[in-house]
Amino acid sequence: MITFIHTADIHFGMENYGRVDPQTGIHTRLLDFERALNSCIDVGIKQKVDFFLFCGDAYKTAHPSQTQQRLLLQSFFRLYDAKIPVIIIVGNHDHPLSFGKANALDLFSEFPLDGFHVISKPTTIRLETKHGPVNIVGMPWPTRNSVALKQQEAATTNITEYISKAACRIIADHAQKLDPKIPAVLAGHLTVSSGVFSGSEKRAVYGTDPLFMPSQLAITPFDYVALGHLHRNQNLNPKSNIPIVYSGSIERVDFGERKESKGFCLVSIEKKGAAKYEFIKTPTRPFIQIEVKLSASKPQTQQLLDAIKQHDIQDAVLKILYHVPENQKDLVDLKVIQNACRSAIYIVGIIPIRPIAQRVRRIGTNQSSLSMETLLHNYFTEKKDVSEKTEFLVSKAMELLEEKEE
């Protein structure tokens, strides 16, 4: 049985919602992602897997800091010490998108060490493991450079569609050349048309991603399709014996992912056409959003304090939303609320939400032909808080006008 770890979207450099750790001098969110990655590696070493497959987006950007690079190197070298080969697929966040420039993961391919395989262009690797050979077809984030478009295709206005078609042809070509008797894995950093986005990804420009149909990826002789790019763990081909799996990100990137489980996949291929996987959760920073609709009959600050007590906010990233009752002032004491949340590692915001006031259209007040009495009558009728006293107010106003004239 061949076993391996499938993970993706480490995103070292997502240093939002945190602070500098006083003991290490490193941002707490960077330490969160490092902890999650090492939990994947711990399982891989304990299970003595045949290889470690990382499907792209090691960093937030293609220009990681030295600290981020050091932490990733330290983590991956643990696998090298355990004699576990590492297959690295280049993702869109790792790629500089400029011809001739090195991507953020090229450093691993330059080491004079066996065991690191960086796939920055479509490639097939025949990996000899202790449990037999396995073929890995790697498809990095497809760009016009990585799929080598023809000149007439590169000049088209619909470049995204052509990149998708070219990448599909490349995958099919590599698949045809594989030995059908040997276990095979397709590993890529791709967007599948039926995939579900999460969190900040929903705000991404979906139309600019080259799209792939599940039927274009789950082809013979692949036993398992390992993907990165989408942050939600999901199997897009559950009814087939060729799973198409996004392992998902290993840590939460923003509040849109606060309800999602984060982790990685432990995959096993006992024989051809019999791939299985187990999703294993990683330790993650809790993201808690407290939303309260304040009652007009109770003290506002106390209502928020009661809501906070219902959650374990220790070391959490916290966001508080509260709805102010209509026609009520915001009387929340922010200092008291902040003091009650001091055990949280970071407070994103304590945000009031007020009902949108309706704009009342004043009927007839711009008609110069109407008498003063009619104008006043129309004005008071439209004022909901005094409409019942319209006749009384009009008569008093007219009396004042008469007194002024006299």
BELTA-V414857 format. One record per run of one state. SS is the DSSP state (@ for helix, = for strand, . for the rest). FROM is the first residue (numbers start at 1). TO is the last residue. Records with the same first field share a line. If there is no record, write none. Layout:
SS->FROM-TO + FROM-TO
This chain:
.->1-1 + 8-11 + 13-19 + 21-26 + 48-50 + 55-58 + 60-65 + 82-84 + 90-105 + 111-115 + 120-122 + 130-131 + 140-150 + 155-158 + 177-182 + 190-190 + 193-198 + 204-205 + 209-210 + 213-213 + 218-223 + 229-233 + 236-242 + 247-254 + 258-262 + 270-274 + 282-286 + 294-299 + 310-316 + 325-333 + 341-345 + 355-371 + 383-386 + 406-406
=->2-7 + 12-12 + 20-20 + 27-27 + 51-54 + 59-59 + 85-89 + 116-119 + 123-129 + 132-139 + 183-189 + 191-192 + 211-212 + 224-228 + 234-235 + 243-246 + 263-269 + 275-281 + 287-293 + 317-324 + 346-354
@->28-47 + 66-81 + 106-110 + 151-154 + 159-176 + 199-203 + 206-208 + 214-217 + 255-257 + 300-309 + 334-340 + 372-382 + 387-405
